Structures are given as C-alpha cells and as structure tokens.
Amino acid sequence: MSQEINTRLPSLNALQALVLCAKTHSISKAAQLLHRSQGAISRQIKQLEEMYGIYLFEREPTGLTLTKEGRFFLENAQAILDKVSQLETDLSAMNKVVLIKAPSTFAMQWLFPKLDKIQRALHDYIIKVDTSADDKQRQAGELGDVSSIIITRDSIGLPFYTSYKLFSETLTLMCSPALYQQILLDREVVNTACKLRILPNMKLWNLWLAENGFEMANTEKTITFDTSEIAMSAAADSLGVALLDPRMAASRIAHKSLVIPFAHQVASGKSYFMNIKEKDQASPAVVAIKEMILGFT
C-alpha cells in the first residue's frame, strides 16, 4: 500500500524566515538579511502560526522572544533546512558542478577574466556562473538556491553563508580619451558634460564633484543605466563622464578606451563579498575557488 503524501506542509521560505527572526529577534532585521519586505516576513510567520494553531513568538519591547512551542518548532525547522541544504550540496558534488552567482558587471569585468585560470585548476569540475540582467542585489540565499558561492555588493554578508570581504567599492570619474583631452584644456568640461550614472540619486556624484572643486551636478544633464558595464560603454563613446570603480573598468583602462583624469576617489559605502554556503565549506572545489578568488584581491 502506498503511503499517502501529506500536502499540508509549510513553505521552506517560511521556515527560513522563522530561523532568521529567532536569531535576530527582529522581523525587520530578518527581512533585511533575506532581502524581503517586512510584510512578507510577517505573513510567513503568521501562516506558520495559523497552520499549527500556536504562537511562535512573544512580541516584547526588546524584540521577538520564542515561546515554548516556538523553541520546539525552531529546532525542527532548522533540522529540515539543514537536510535540504545537505541535499543540494550532495547533488552538486555528484554532478561535479560549482555554481557561482554574481552581479552582472562584477561577473563580466572582474570574474570572467579570471575564470580560465580557475577552470584549469579545477579541470574535473564544471564552473557555472549565474548573473543578473542588472547590478542589483541578487535574491540570495533562498531555499532551493544551489549556488555554492554568491558574490554580493552590499554592506553586509548573507544568512546561511560564510562571508568573506573582497574589497570596498571606491568610485572615480572616467571618460573617453577624446573627452579627456578637452578636460586637460578646460576643467569646466566636467561641469558641462553629461553625468552617466547607475544609482537614481546623485549623492555620490555630488560628493566627488564637491571634493574636486566642481559644481553640483545638473540632474537634467544625466543618463541613468541599469549596469556599470553599460555606463562604461557610454563613457567610452564620449556620451559623458561616469563615476565608476577602477576595478570594474580595469580592462577598458588597460586598452585605453577609458581614462581616469583625476586620482581622487570616494567610498560608496558598499563592499563586494564572497558568500560561501556553510554546507559547502569543506568541498575541495569550493575551497580551491575561495582561495583563488581571495588571492586575486
């Protein structure tokens, strides 16, 4: 006789939300770590409570505190998540595949030039890179995500992953060689040139301009792009000046399609992190990739 399948099961994402709420004692902190809205986290906790007819947390002025039932539930939820994570790790090991997730420009400009060396060192493995269509923070660490390594551009690392800081992002003005020649003749060209930007606000642009003795940017003379890669292409085509991290533009600078007219850089407040799934920490392939990427920095 076949065993009946229980279809009344909690979602893995809800269990993940529970674990993070318990660890941080805060719905808002859990939402930040999981890159979800506070409303989504609250709904997932409420769904669990309604499904099992229990209260998981006491809401106190100092934060969330697990109830007796909540502590029991947490222990089992963590065990389930550990099993799922181990399944993903075991399947990846069987297939000898290492999946790396990274923002678009980082993948194209920083990681891809180094992939050949990584692949030659790990010739028995297949290295796959999953990248986004833009440079925005990836929805990382979701259940079912088989990425062993996730590169993020943020101020913090990821839950359920061990984070290694690669480098802090610093930005400086870049332009085409033709526009650079004009700037050498007249610094005012920087004030009149179109500002190519990735972020919707002009805070960092105006900070760099002020620290270098230029006027505040005219927001009417700006173009916003989804990625630094596209902004670099626009700058190389003399459409304006861009504020970029030299590490992301290294190949264009080396090939002289982009020039840095001024040495001054500003810190964006963001850093690039290499996040390694905790269950994959002992994988020989992941360890080798981790050491190579850290060595590149």
N, C-alpha and C positions, 0 to 999 in steps of 0.2 A: 504494500500500500504506500503510495507516495505521500510524503509529508506536506501538509498544507503550508503555503507560503504566507507569512504574516505581512500584510500590506500596510499595516498601521505602524509605521516606523518614523522616527524623527529624521529630519534632514541632517546631513553631515555638517553643513554650514551653520546650522543652529547649534549643534554640539560644539563646534569651533568657537562660536560667539560666547557660549556659556563658559568655556575654559578661559577665554581671554577676560571676560567680565570678572571671573573669580580671581584671576591672577592680578588684575589691575584695580579691582574694587570699584570699577567705574565703567559705565556704558560709553561715555564719550571717549575715554582712552582706548577701549576695545575697538570702537568704531574707527578711530584714527589708525590703529595698528593694522586693522583689516581692510582699510580703505573702503569702508561702507558708511552709510549715513547712520546717525544715532537712532533715527526712527526705524531703520531696518534691523538694527541690533535689538532694540526694544521689542519689536514684533516677534523676532525669533525666540527671545526668552519667554514672552507671553505665550507663544504657541506651544512651547515645551511644557509650561506650567498648566495650560488648559488640557493638553493631551494626556497628562498623567494625574491631573487633579491635585497638584501640590504647589507650594510656594518654594521657589529655589533660593530667593534672596530676601533678606530684610533690608529695606531702604532706610539708612541711618544718615545723620548729618556728616559723618566721617566717610561715608561711601557705602558700597554694597557689602553685605556680610552673608555668607551662605547659611541657610537653615540646616537643620539636621538632615532633612530629606535632600537638600541641595548638596551637602557634602557627600552623601552616598551616591547621588546622581553624578556628581563631578568625577568621582573615582571610576565609575563605569564608562562615562563619556570619554575620559582620557584614554582608557584601555581600548575603546573602539577606534578612536583616532589613531592611536599607535599601531593598531592592526592594519588599518587602511594604508597608513604611511609605509609600513613594512612591506605590504603587498606591492605598492608602487615601486619601492626600491628593488624588491626581488625580481619583478618583471623586467625592470630596466637592466638589471645585472644579467638576466638570462639572455636578453637581446643585445647586450653589449652596446647600449646606446646611452650617451650622456647628452641631456637636453639643457641648453643654456638659453635663458630668456633675458633680453636686453632692450633698452630703448633704441629707437631707430638710428639716430646719429652716432651714439656710442658704438653700436654694432658695426656700422659702416665705416666709421673713421678711426675708431680705436681698436676694436676687437678683430675685425676681418683681416687687417694686415698681419696679425699675429696667429691667425688660425692655421696657416700652413705648418708653422713650427709646432703648434700644439698637436695637430693631426699626425705629423710624422713621429712625434714622441709617443703617441697612443695609436699606433697603426692597427691594433686589434679591435679598436672601438670606432663607432660611428659618432661623430660630433654633430649635433643638430643645433641650429640657432633659430629661436623663435623671436621675431621682432615685431614691433607695432608699426602702424602707419604714421605715427607721430612720436614726439619725445615725451609724452605724458607718462606719469607713473602707471606702471602696469598693475592690473588687479592680481597681485601676487599672493601666494600662499593659500589660495583657495583649495578646498578638498578636491581631489581628482587632478590637481596640477602635478604632473610628473617631472617638473623641472628640478634637476639636481642643483643647478646654480642659477640664481636670479640676480641680475645687475639692476640696481635701482639708483635713481637720482633723487635724494631726499635728505632730510635732516636726521633720520633715524633708520634703523635696520628693519627687519621683518620678523613677525612672530613665527615660531616653529622653525626658524632658520638661525644659524650662527652667522653673524655679520662681521665682515672684515672691511674696514675703510680703505678704499683705494687711493683717493685723493680729493681734496676740496676744490670745488669749482671756482676759478677766477676768470674774470672777463676783461677783455681789452678791445679797443677799436681796430677793425680791419677793413681794408678796401682793396680795390684793384690797383695794379701798378700805374695805370693811367691817372686814376684819381689821386694816387699818392704824389705824383709829380705836380699836380695842381696844389695839393696841400703844402708841399715844400715851398711853393712860390707865395702862397697866401693861406695862413691858418684859418681864415674866415670861411674857407670852403667847407670846413667841418660844420660850421653853424648852418650853412645853407643847404648842405647835402641831405638827401632823404635818409631818414633813420630806419634801418631794417631791423625788425625786432621779432622775438619769438613769444615773449610774455605780453599779455594785454596791457599791463601798466608800464609806466615809464620811469619807475623809481630808480632802477639800477642805471638806466641810461643817463638820467639827470645827475645821479651821484658821480658817474665817471666824468661827465661834461663839467660839472662844478669843480671837481678836484683837478681838472686840467685847464681851468680858466676859460671855459666856453659858456655860451648862453644856454639856458634851459631849452629843451627840445620843443619844437613846434609840433604838436600832436597831429596837425593837418598834413605835415610832411613826413608821414611814417607809413610803412607797409608791414603788416603782421603775417608771419608764416607759421606753419604747424611744426616745422623742424628747423634745427640749426643747419642741417645739410642744405635745405632749400635757401635759407638766408645766406649761406656761404656762396652758393651758386649765383644768387642775385648780386652779391657784393663783387664777385669775380667778373660779372658782366657790367660793372660800373653803374648799377642802378642806385647805389647809395653806399653808406657806411654801415657796418654791422658790429655788434658788440658780442664777442664770442670767446670761448675758452680756447687758448692756443693748442691744447692737447687734441681737441676735436678737429682742428684745422691743420694739423702737422703736415699732412701730405700736400695740401694746397700751398702752404707756406714754402715747403721744400721745392715744389715745382714752380714757385714764384707767380702763381695765379692770384695769391692774396699777399698783402704786405701789412705789417704792423707799424704804423707811423710813430706811435708813442709807446714807450715802455711801460707806462703806468697801468696797473691792473686793479680791479675792485673785486672783493669777495662777494659772491652771490648769496652766501649763507647756505648753499646746498653742497652736498658731497656725493660722490659715487661710492656705492657699497657693493661688495660681492657677498651675496647671501647664499649660504650652503645649507641644504636641508639637513636637519640634525641626524636623520636616519642614514644619510649618505656620507657622513663624516669619515667613516673608515674605508670607504670604497677606494681602492688603489687608483682608479682612473680619476675620480673626483679630487683625491689628494694631490695627484700629479698636476691636474689643471689648476687647482688652487695655488700651488707653489709657483707654477709658471706665471700665472696672472699677477700674483703679488710681486714676482721678480721683475715683471715688465714695468711696474710703477716705481 
